[in-house]
């Protein structure tokens, strides 16, 4: 066999091996994104369930309720509508996202972006709870419908507490995938490609 033919076979062999490795990497990355999106949907089911429960209990609780209790259920109903809408939007987005459409960069970006959103929301939840406590305290020193302030304050305190637990839990739930993402990053480095500087897979 001539040397040129040997080189051709060798290049073909390495080309096939590289193609198989890249295909395996893409499949594994798709599997990671599939689980990432599934966890997002699960979190949205929890948020949506809480929103639906607040809508139902709030609507029922307002029947015949007066003063503080009516304000409490009224605010819960409003929060329920908002949370249910947010959950439906998040669930729809996760459901209609193609797991195979994310490259490594976009996978990492989306994975950490969602965690940052949950953590940011957790900070807002603390502010909600503080606002609820302020309304309850404010009701003690005002003569203008204090029962309404107490009802709203109790509701906002409750909603903030639940959302804080939800957002922190959802963030930790997504962080549980870090070990599955680490191998992709360990096998990737910044280097020279035929198109310039880019990500180089090390297999």
GROMACS elastic network, one bead per residue, 0.5 to 0.9 nm:
[ bonds ]
;  ai    aj funct       b0    kb
    1     4     6  0.84008   500
    1     5     6  0.64938   500
    1     6     6  0.67470   500
    2     5     6  0.52614   500
    2     6     6  0.63087   500
    2     7     6  0.87344   500
    3     6     6  0.50055   500
    3     7     6  0.61705   500
    3     8     6  0.85786   500
    4     7     6  0.50940   500
    4     8     6  0.61663   500
    4     9     6  0.87109   500
    5     9     6  0.62239   500
    5    10     6  0.85318   500
    6     9     6  0.51592   500
    6    10     6  0.60661   500
    6    11     6  0.85399   500
    7    11     6  0.60333   500
    7    12     6  0.84207   500
    8    11     6  0.51673   500
    8    12     6  0.60653   500
    8    13     6  0.85473   500
    9    13     6  0.60342   500
    9    14     6  0.86292   500
   10    13     6  0.50504   500
   10    14     6  0.62403   500
   10    15     6  0.84078   500
   11    14     6  0.52079   500
   11    15     6  0.58963   500
   11    16     6  0.85149   500
   12    16     6  0.61145   500
   12    17     6  0.85838   500
   13    16     6  0.52099   500
   13    17     6  0.62388   500
   13    18     6  0.86220   500
   14    18     6  0.60037   500
   14    19     6  0.84162   500
   15    18     6  0.51223   500
   15    19     6  0.60761   500
   15    20     6  0.86093   500
   16    19     6  0.50132   500
   16    20     6  0.61569   500
   16    21     6  0.86172   500
   17    20     6  0.51443   500
   17    21     6  0.61988   500
   17    22     6  0.86145   500
   18    21     6  0.51136   500
   18    22     6  0.61139   500
   18    23     6  0.84896   500
   18   203     6  0.86321   500
   19    22     6  0.51775   500
   19    23     6  0.60703   500
   19    24     6  0.85810   500
   20    23     6  0.50290   500
   20    24     6  0.61269   500
   20    25     6  0.85522   500
   21    24     6  0.50749   500
   21    25     6  0.61190   500
   21    26     6  0.86235   500
   21   203     6  0.73765   500
   22    26     6  0.61326   500
   22    27     6  0.85950   500
   22   201     6  0.84476   500
   23    26     6  0.51256   500
   23    27     6  0.62254   500
   23    28     6  0.86466   500
   24    27     6  0.51272   500
   24    28     6  0.61879   500
   24    29     6  0.85807   500
   25    28     6  0.51205   500
   25    29     6  0.60891   500
   25    30     6  0.85519   500
   25   184     6  0.81495   500
   26    29     6  0.50188   500
   26    30     6  0.60877   500
   26    31     6  0.85815   500
   26   100     6  0.76172   500
   26   103     6  0.81153   500
   26   104     6  0.89102   500
   27    30     6  0.50606   500
   27    31     6  0.62343   500
   27    32     6  0.87238   500
   27   100     6  0.78315   500
   28    31     6  0.50125   500
   28    32     6  0.63026   500
   28    33     6  0.87584   500
   29    32     6  0.50366   500
   29    33     6  0.62865   500
   29    34     6  0.85447   500
   29    99     6  0.81800   500
   29   100     6  0.75724   500
   29   102     6  0.80854   500
   29   103     6  0.77679   500
   29   104     6  0.73291   500
   29   107     6  0.81331   500
   29   181     6  0.84347   500
   29   184     6  0.80194   500
   30    33     6  0.50977   500
   30    34     6  0.60240   500
   30    35     6  0.86758   500
   30    98     6  0.86586   500
   30    99     6  0.50755   500
   30   101     6  0.79597   500
   30   102     6  0.75847   500
   30   103     6  0.88093   500
   31    35     6  0.63415   500
   31    36     6  0.85711   500
   31    99     6  0.72926   500
   31   100     6  0.82727   500
   32    35     6  0.52877   500
   32    36     6  0.61112   500
   32    37     6  0.86517   500
   32    99     6  0.80260   500
   32   107     6  0.86808   500
   32   177     6  0.80939   500
   32   180     6  0.71710   500
   32   181     6  0.73885   500
   33    37     6  0.60045   500
   33    38     6  0.83475   500
   33    98     6  0.85111   500
   33    99     6  0.50173   500
   33   100     6  0.75269   500
   33   102     6  0.76131   500
   33   107     6  0.69835   500
   33   111     6  0.86920   500
   34    37     6  0.52922   500
   34    38     6  0.61161   500
   34    39     6  0.87107   500
   34    98     6  0.81802   500
   34    99     6  0.51878   500
   34   100     6  0.82733   500
   35    39     6  0.61427   500
   35    40     6  0.85735   500
   35    99     6  0.87708   500
   35   177     6  0.84461   500
   36    39     6  0.52722   500
   36    40     6  0.63947   500
   36    41     6  0.88450   500
   36    94     6  0.89651   500
   36    99     6  0.88030   500
   36   111     6  0.74486   500
   36   174     6  0.70830   500
   36   177     6  0.74691   500
   37    41     6  0.62674   500
   37    42     6  0.86606   500
   37    91     6  0.89969   500
   37    94     6  0.53751   500
   37    95     6  0.73115   500
   37    97     6  0.78688   500
   37    99     6  0.77247   500
   38    41     6  0.50747   500
   38    42     6  0.62308   500
   38    43     6  0.86955   500
   38    94     6  0.74698   500
   38    95     6  0.80608   500
   39    43     6  0.62301   500
   39    44     6  0.86174   500
   39   170     6  0.85235   500
   39   173     6  0.73845   500
   39   174     6  0.69180   500
   40    43     6  0.51555   500
   40    44     6  0.62596   500
   40    45     6  0.87164   500
   40    90     6  0.76669   500
   40    91     6  0.71927   500
   40    94     6  0.65823   500
   40   114     6  0.88583   500
   40   170     6  0.81540   500
   40   173     6  0.89984   500
   40   174     6  0.78721   500
   41    45     6  0.62084   500
   41    46     6  0.88089   500
   41    87     6  0.86945   500
   41    90     6  0.73475   500
   41    91     6  0.50661   500
   41    92     6  0.83108   500
   41    93     6  0.89331   500
   41    94     6  0.62222   500
   41    95     6  0.72155   500
   42    45     6  0.50786   500
   42    46     6  0.65712   500
   42    47     6  0.88882   500
   42    91     6  0.82847   500
   43    46     6  0.52031   500
   43    47     6  0.63948   500
   43    48     6  0.85541   500
   43    87     6  0.83420   500
   43    91     6  0.85205   500
   43   166     6  0.82431   500
   43   169     6  0.89443   500
   43   170     6  0.62232   500
   43   173     6  0.86011   500
   44    48     6  0.58068   500
   44    49     6  0.83079   500
   44    84     6  0.88415   500
   44    86     6  0.82192   500
   44    88     6  0.71748   500
   44    89     6  0.87389   500
   44    90     6  0.63699   500
   44    91     6  0.56571   500
   45    49     6  0.59274   500
   45    50     6  0.85407   500
   45    87     6  0.69717   500
   45    88     6  0.84040   500
   45    91     6  0.75353   500
   46    49     6  0.51348   500
   46    50     6  0.63018   500
   46    51     6  0.86435   500
   46    87     6  0.83403   500
   46   166     6  0.82238   500
   47    50     6  0.51720   500
   47    51     6  0.61806   500
   47    52     6  0.86489   500
   47    83     6  0.65249   500
   47    84     6  0.69247   500
   47    86     6  0.82608   500
   47    87     6  0.57881   500
   47   163     6  0.84124   500
   47   166     6  0.76418   500
   48    52     6  0.60361   500
   48    53     6  0.84697   500
   48    80     6  0.84291   500
   48    83     6  0.64501   500
   48    85     6  0.78157   500
   48    86     6  0.78998   500
   48    87     6  0.50442   500
   48    88     6  0.68783   500
   49    52     6  0.51129   500
   49    53     6  0.60640   500
   49    54     6  0.85771   500
   49    84     6  0.75908   500
   49    87     6  0.88071   500
   50    53     6  0.51202   500
   50    54     6  0.62220   500
   50    55     6  0.86541   500
   50    80     6  0.71024   500
   50    83     6  0.76570   500
   50    84     6  0.77205   500
   50   162     6  0.89112   500
   51    54     6  0.51778   500
   51    55     6  0.62448   500
   51    56     6  0.87508   500
   51    76     6  0.88491   500
   51    77     6  0.83116   500
   51    79     6  0.70990   500
   51    81     6  0.62431   500
   51    82     6  0.74269   500
   51    83     6  0.50366   500
   51    85     6  0.83097   500
   51    87     6  0.82584   500
   52    55     6  0.50344   500
   52    56     6  0.62358   500
   52    57     6  0.85776   500
   52    77     6  0.89607   500
   52    80     6  0.60761   500
   52    81     6  0.74863   500
   52    83     6  0.82968   500
   52    84     6  0.62544   500
   53    56     6  0.51973   500
   53    57     6  0.59536   500
   53    58     6  0.80680   500
   53    77     6  0.89376   500
   53    80     6  0.72756   500
   54    57     6  0.52033   500
   54    58     6  0.54526   500
   54    59     6  0.81200   500
   54    73     6  0.82533   500
   54    76     6  0.56613   500
   54    77     6  0.54893   500
   54    78     6  0.83212   500
   54    79     6  0.73473   500
   54    81     6  0.79996   500
   55    58     6  0.52010   500
   55    59     6  0.60185   500
   55    60     6  0.85661   500
   55    73     6  0.89697   500
   55    76     6  0.71258   500
   55    78     6  0.74954   500
   55    79     6  0.80305   500
   55    80     6  0.50146   500
   55    81     6  0.64021   500
   55    84     6  0.87457   500
   56    59     6  0.53132   500
   56    60     6  0.62309   500
   56    61     6  0.84346   500
   56    77     6  0.75957   500
   56    80     6  0.85831   500
   57    60     6  0.51374   500
   57    61     6  0.57365   500
   57    62     6  0.84637   500
   57    73     6  0.74427   500
   57    76     6  0.82348   500
   57    77     6  0.76247   500
   58    61     6  0.50212   500
   58    62     6  0.61444   500
   58    63     6  0.89570   500
   58    70     6  0.87555   500
   58    72     6  0.81324   500
   58    74     6  0.60720   500
   58    75     6  0.78500   500
   58    76     6  0.56989   500
   58    78     6  0.84094   500
   58    80     6  0.82692   500
   59    62     6  0.54525   500
   59    63     6  0.70297   500
   59    73     6  0.71809   500
   59    74     6  0.75470   500
   59    76     6  0.89379   500
   59    77     6  0.64969   500
   60    63     6  0.56002   500
   60    64     6  0.89219   500
   60    73     6  0.83779   500
   61    64     6  0.76201   500
   61    65     6  0.65282   500
   61    69     6  0.78782   500
   61    70     6  0.71224   500
   61    72     6  0.88019   500
   61    73     6  0.57740   500
   61    74     6  0.82771   500
   62    65     6  0.50989   500
   62    66     6  0.78203   500
   62    69     6  0.77248   500
   62    70     6  0.52303   500
   62    71     6  0.81407   500
   62    72     6  0.86312   500
   62    73     6  0.58269   500
   62    74     6  0.65849   500
   63    66     6  0.87475   500
   63    70     6  0.81739   500
   64    70     6  0.81492   500
   65    68     6  0.83836   500
   65    69     6  0.59813   500
   65    71     6  0.86399   500
   65    73     6  0.86015   500
   66    69     6  0.59556   500
   66    71     6  0.77765   500
   67    70     6  0.54468   500
   67    71     6  0.63739   500
   67    72     6  0.87373   500
   67   145     6  0.84519   500
   67   147     6  0.56271   500
   67   148     6  0.62050   500
   67   151     6  0.77944   500
   68    71     6  0.52000   500
   68    72     6  0.61274   500
   68    73     6  0.87911   500
   68   146     6  0.82370   500
   68   148     6  0.52228   500
   68   149     6  0.76561   500
   68   150     6  0.61511   500
   68   152     6  0.78592   500
   69    73     6  0.62785   500
   69    74     6  0.84525   500
   69   147     6  0.82997   500
   69   148     6  0.83514   500
   69   150     6  0.88820   500
   69   151     6  0.59698   500
   70    73     6  0.53058   500
   70    74     6  0.59577   500
   70    75     6  0.86035   500
   70   148     6  0.80757   500
   70   151     6  0.72761   500
   71    75     6  0.61417   500
   71    76     6  0.85460   500
   71   147     6  0.78548   500
   71   148     6  0.54193   500
   71   149     6  0.78627   500
   71   150     6  0.80546   500
   71   152     6  0.57130   500
   71   155     6  0.83340   500
   72    75     6  0.54559   500
   72    76     6  0.63035   500
   72    77     6  0.87450   500
   72   148     6  0.78360   500
   72   149     6  0.89999   500
   72   150     6  0.78542   500
   72   152     6  0.52692   500
   72   153     6  0.77911   500
   72   154     6  0.65169   500
   72   155     6  0.52810   500
   72   156     6  0.86181   500
   73    77     6  0.60703   500
   73    78     6  0.86728   500
   73   151     6  0.78611   500
   73   152     6  0.84727   500
   73   155     6  0.74630   500
   74    77     6  0.51948   500
   74    78     6  0.64796   500
   74    79     6  0.88595   500
   74   151     6  0.86957   500
   74   152     6  0.81257   500
   74   155     6  0.87429   500
   75    78     6  0.51146   500
   75    79     6  0.62621   500
   75    80     6  0.85192   500
   75   151     6  0.79749   500
   75   152     6  0.59878   500
   75   155     6  0.61203   500
   75   156     6  0.75333   500
   76    79     6  0.50837   500
   76    80     6  0.59792   500
   76    81     6  0.86847   500
   76   152     6  0.84670   500
   76   155     6  0.58957   500
   76   156     6  0.78628   500
   76   158     6  0.87893   500
   76   159     6  0.76287   500
   77    81     6  0.63763   500
   77    82     6  0.88516   500
   78    81     6  0.52972   500
   78    82     6  0.65145   500
   78    83     6  0.87782   500
   79    82     6  0.51624   500
   79    83     6  0.60594   500
   79    84     6  0.84271   500
   79   155     6  0.88515   500
   79   156     6  0.85601   500
   79   159     6  0.75064   500
   80    83     6  0.51881   500
   80    84     6  0.59393   500
   80    85     6  0.84607   500
   81    84     6  0.52229   500
   81    85     6  0.61709   500
   81    86     6  0.87082   500
   82    85     6  0.51681   500
   82    86     6  0.62531   500
   82    87     6  0.86127   500
   83    86     6  0.50963   500
   83    87     6  0.60274   500
   83    88     6  0.85087   500
   84    87     6  0.50814   500
   84    88     6  0.60722   500
   84    89     6  0.86054   500
   85    88     6  0.51641   500
   85    89     6  0.62436   500
   85    90     6  0.86686   500
   86    89     6  0.51832   500
   86    90     6  0.61740   500
   86    91     6  0.85271   500
   87    90     6  0.51357   500
   87    91     6  0.59562   500
   87    92     6  0.84469   500
   88    91     6  0.51256   500
   88    92     6  0.60138   500
   88    93     6  0.85524   500
   89    92     6  0.52068   500
   89    93     6  0.61869   500
   89    94     6  0.86736   500
   90    93     6  0.52052   500
   90    94     6  0.62103   500
   90    95     6  0.85249   500
   91    94     6  0.52176   500
   91    95     6  0.59918   500
   91    96     6  0.85883   500
   92    95     6  0.50711   500
   92    96     6  0.61038   500
   92    97     6  0.85689   500
   93    96     6  0.53555   500
   93    97     6  0.61611   500
   94    97     6  0.53492   500
   94    98     6  0.85846   500
   95    98     6  0.82055   500
   97   100     6  0.88208   500
   97   101     6  0.79634   500
   98   101     6  0.53704   500
   98   102     6  0.77022   500
   99   102     6  0.63720   500
  100   103     6  0.78571   500
  102   105     6  0.77973   500
  102   106     6  0.55308   500
  102   107     6  0.55296   500
  103   106     6  0.54056   500
  103   107     6  0.59696   500
  103   108     6  0.86783   500
  104   107     6  0.50176   500
  104   108     6  0.62134   500
  104   109     6  0.85310   500
  104   184     6  0.77515   500
  104   185     6  0.85054   500
  105   108     6  0.53668   500
  105   109     6  0.61488   500
  105   110     6  0.86392   500
  106   110     6  0.59393   500
  106   111     6  0.83029   500
  107   110     6  0.53423   500
  107   111     6  0.59943   500
  107   112     6  0.86380   500
  108   111     6  0.51087   500
  108   112     6  0.61833   500
  108   113     6  0.82980   500
  108   181     6  0.80309   500
  109   112     6  0.54873   500
  109   113     6  0.58221   500
  109   114     6  0.86087   500
  110   114     6  0.61761   500
  110   115     6  0.87367   500
  111   114     6  0.56539   500
  111   115     6  0.67761   500
  111   174     6  0.76108   500
  111   175     6  0.86068   500
  111   177     6  0.89675   500
  112   115     6  0.51035   500
  112   116     6  0.62276   500
  112   117     6  0.86796   500
  112   174     6  0.87246   500
  112   175     6  0.85768   500
  113   116     6  0.51214   500
  113   117     6  0.62807   500
  113   118     6  0.88215   500
  114   117     6  0.50351   500
  114   118     6  0.63640   500
  114   119     6  0.86966   500
  114   171     6  0.77297   500
  114   174     6  0.81496   500
  115   118     6  0.51851   500
  115   119     6  0.62340   500
  115   120     6  0.85870   500
  115   167     6  0.89898   500
  115   170     6  0.79605   500
  115   171     6  0.50422   500
  115   172     6  0.80751   500
  115   174     6  0.68158   500
  115   175     6  0.74604   500
  116   119     6  0.50472   500
  116   120     6  0.59990   500
  116   121     6  0.84707   500
  116   171     6  0.79364   500
  117   120     6  0.50897   500
  117   121     6  0.60879   500
  117   122     6  0.85410   500
  117   167     6  0.86663   500
  117   171     6  0.85054   500
  118   121     6  0.50723   500
  118   122     6  0.61525   500
  118   123     6  0.88152   500
  118   166     6  0.86492   500
  118   168     6  0.66808   500
  118   169     6  0.88287   500
  118   170     6  0.69116   500
  118   171     6  0.56646   500
  119   123     6  0.65247   500
  119   124     6  0.88685   500
  119   167     6  0.66378   500
  119   168     6  0.65738   500
  119   171     6  0.67957   500
  120   123     6  0.52012   500
  120   124     6  0.65663   500
  120   125     6  0.87977   500
  120   167     6  0.87337   500
  121   125     6  0.61242   500
  121   126     6  0.87740   500
  121   163     6  0.82011   500
  121   164     6  0.76739   500
  121   167     6  0.65939   500
  121   168     6  0.88006   500
  122   126     6  0.65311   500
  122   127     6  0.88604   500
  122   160     6  0.87553   500
  122   163     6  0.72032   500
  122   165     6  0.79986   500
  122   166     6  0.83493   500
  122   167     6  0.55579   500
  122   168     6  0.63939   500
  123   126     6  0.53094   500
  123   127     6  0.66611   500
  123   128     6  0.89031   500
  123   164     6  0.78963   500
  124   128     6  0.62372   500
  124   129     6  0.87571   500
  124   160     6  0.82350   500
  124   164     6  0.83463   500
  125   129     6  0.62942   500
  125   130     6  0.86026   500
  125   159     6  0.81717   500
  125   161     6  0.69252   500
  125   162     6  0.85361   500
  125   163     6  0.62146   500
  125   164     6  0.52774   500
  125   167     6  0.86194   500
  126   129     6  0.51564   500
  126   130     6  0.62501   500
  126   131     6  0.86110   500
  126   160     6  0.65975   500
  126   161     6  0.76885   500
  126   164     6  0.69764   500
  127   130     6  0.50026   500
  127   131     6  0.60959   500
  127   132     6  0.86017   500
  127   160     6  0.79272   500
  128   132     6  0.61660   500
  128   133     6  0.86827   500
  128   156     6  0.62847   500
  128   157     6  0.66535   500
  128   159     6  0.79191   500
  128   160     6  0.52259   500
  128   161     6  0.83707   500
  129   132     6  0.50036   500
  129   133     6  0.62551   500
  129   134     6  0.85644   500
  129   153     6  0.85106   500
  129   156     6  0.63738   500
  129   158     6  0.75739   500
  129   159     6  0.78634   500
  129   160     6  0.50715   500
  129   161     6  0.65838   500
  130   133     6  0.51527   500
  130   134     6  0.61499   500
  130   135     6  0.87444   500
  130   156     6  0.89388   500
  130   157     6  0.74823   500
  130   160     6  0.87283   500
  131   135     6  0.62894   500
  131   136     6  0.87465   500
  131   153     6  0.72807   500
  131   156     6  0.73596   500
  131   157     6  0.75588   500
  132   135     6  0.52118   500
  132   136     6  0.64064   500
  132   137     6  0.87544   500
  132   149     6  0.89187   500
  132   150     6  0.84894   500
  132   152     6  0.72084   500
  132   154     6  0.62146   500
  132   155     6  0.73338   500
  132   158     6  0.83406   500
  132   160     6  0.82852   500
  133   136     6  0.51133   500
  133   137     6  0.62307   500
  133   138     6  0.84641   500
  133   150     6  0.89639   500
  133   153     6  0.61191   500
  133   154     6  0.76516   500
  133   156     6  0.84105   500
  133   157     6  0.66440   500
  134   137     6  0.51001   500
  134   138     6  0.58974   500
  134   139     6  0.85538   500
  134   153     6  0.73582   500
  135   139     6  0.61330   500
  135   140     6  0.89336   500
  135   149     6  0.55494   500
  135   150     6  0.63585   500
  135   151     6  0.88197   500
  135   152     6  0.73139   500
  135   154     6  0.83654   500
  136   139     6  0.52313   500
  136   140     6  0.70330   500
  136   146     6  0.84803   500
  136   149     6  0.62615   500
  136   151     6  0.79964   500
  136   152     6  0.81150   500
  136   153     6  0.52243   500
  136   154     6  0.71247   500
  137   140     6  0.54305   500
  137   141     6  0.73426   500
  137   149     6  0.88529   500
  137   150     6  0.80886   500
  137   153     6  0.87371   500
  138   141     6  0.55630   500
  138   142     6  0.64766   500
  138   146     6  0.78392   500
  138   149     6  0.73826   500
  138   150     6  0.82771   500
  139   142     6  0.54564   500
  139   143     6  0.77984   500
  139   144     6  0.83893   500
  139   145     6  0.79031   500
  139   147     6  0.69818   500
  139   148     6  0.81071   500
  139   149     6  0.55548   500
  139   150     6  0.59261   500
  139   153     6  0.89177   500
  140   143     6  0.83129   500
  140   146     6  0.70033   500
  140   150     6  0.86687   500
  141   146     6  0.81846   500
  142   145     6  0.76250   500
  142   146     6  0.61117   500
  143   146     6  0.60970   500
  144   147     6  0.87152   500
  144   148     6  0.88496   500
  145   148     6  0.55150   500
  145   149     6  0.69262   500
  146   149     6  0.51272   500
  146   150     6  0.62502   500
  146   151     6  0.86391   500
  147   150     6  0.50797   500
  147   151     6  0.61422   500
  147   152     6  0.86039   500
  148   151     6  0.50928   500
  148   152     6  0.61078   500
  148   153     6  0.83541   500
  149   152     6  0.51454   500
  149   153     6  0.58268   500
  149   154     6  0.84773   500
  150   154     6  0.60519   500
  150   155     6  0.85478   500
  151   154     6  0.52666   500
  151   155     6  0.62895   500
  151   156     6  0.87127   500
  152   155     6  0.51491   500
  152   156     6  0.61369   500
  152   157     6  0.84986   500
  153   156     6  0.52126   500
  153   157     6  0.60246   500
  153   158     6  0.85326   500
  154   157     6  0.51336   500
  154   158     6  0.61572   500
  154   159     6  0.86379   500
  155   158     6  0.50918   500
  155   159     6  0.60965   500
  155   160     6  0.84630   500
  156   159     6  0.50549   500
  156   160     6  0.58900   500
  156   161     6  0.84098   500
  157   160     6  0.52194   500
  157   161     6  0.61353   500
  157   162     6  0.87099   500
  158   161     6  0.52171   500
  158   162     6  0.62979   500
  158   163     6  0.86201   500
  159   162     6  0.52679   500
  159   163     6  0.60594   500
  159   164     6  0.84553   500
  160   163     6  0.51605   500
  160   164     6  0.59656   500
  160   165     6  0.86745   500
  161   164     6  0.51760   500
  161   165     6  0.64451   500
  161   166     6  0.86327   500
  162   165     6  0.52838   500
  162   166     6  0.61012   500
  162   167     6  0.86254   500
  163   167     6  0.58549   500
  163   168     6  0.83634   500
  164   167     6  0.52864   500
  164   168     6  0.61236   500
  164   169     6  0.83263   500
  165   168     6  0.53986   500
  165   169     6  0.58971   500
  165   170     6  0.84124   500
  166   169     6  0.51015   500
  166   170     6  0.59006   500
  166   171     6  0.84781   500
  167   170     6  0.50683   500
  167   171     6  0.60836   500
  167   172     6  0.86169   500
  168   171     6  0.51480   500
  168   172     6  0.62758   500
  168   173     6  0.85437   500
  169   172     6  0.51597   500
  169   173     6  0.60153   500
  169   174     6  0.86961   500
  170   174     6  0.63030   500
  170   175     6  0.85798   500
  171   174     6  0.52593   500
  171   175     6  0.61707   500
  171   176     6  0.87511   500
  172   176     6  0.62550   500
  173   176     6  0.53299   500
  173   177     6  0.77218   500
  174   177     6  0.57979   500
  174   178     6  0.78168   500
  175   178     6  0.54422   500
  175   179     6  0.85487   500
  176   179     6  0.70882   500
  176   180     6  0.84045   500
  177   180     6  0.53374   500
  177   181     6  0.64687   500
  177   182     6  0.88901   500
  178   181     6  0.50506   500
  178   182     6  0.61189   500
  179   182     6  0.52599   500
  179   183     6  0.75573   500
  180   183     6  0.66011   500
  180   184     6  0.80727   500
  181   184     6  0.56990   500
  181   185     6  0.68642   500
  182   185     6  0.52027   500
  182   186     6  0.61152   500
  182   187     6  0.86732   500
  183   186     6  0.50144   500
  183   187     6  0.61633   500
  183   188     6  0.86167   500
  184   187     6  0.53520   500
  184   188     6  0.63549   500
  184   201     6  0.85308   500
  185   188     6  0.50676   500
  185   189     6  0.76146   500
  186   189     6  0.77075   500
  186   202     6  0.84294   500
  187   200     6  0.82739   500
  187   201     6  0.57288   500
  187   203     6  0.66692   500
  188   199     6  0.64034   500
  188   200     6  0.55671   500
  188   202     6  0.58776   500
  188   203     6  0.88866   500
  189   198     6  0.83112   500
  189   199     6  0.56505   500
  189   200     6  0.52799   500
  189   201     6  0.66747   500
  189   202     6  0.75690   500
  190   197     6  0.70298   500
  190   198     6  0.56680   500
  190   200     6  0.59263   500
  190   201     6  0.89083   500
  191   196     6  0.82763   500
  191   197     6  0.55233   500
  191   198     6  0.56415   500
  191   199     6  0.61477   500
  191   200     6  0.58653   500
  192   195     6  0.77703   500
  192   196     6  0.54884   500
  192   198     6  0.60776   500
  192   199     6  0.79552   500
  192   200     6  0.75095   500
  193   196     6  0.50939   500
  193   197     6  0.58208   500
  193   198     6  0.60891   500
  193   199     6  0.78521   500
  193   200     6  0.72676   500
  194   197     6  0.82674   500
  195   198     6  0.78013   500
  197   200     6  0.89367   500
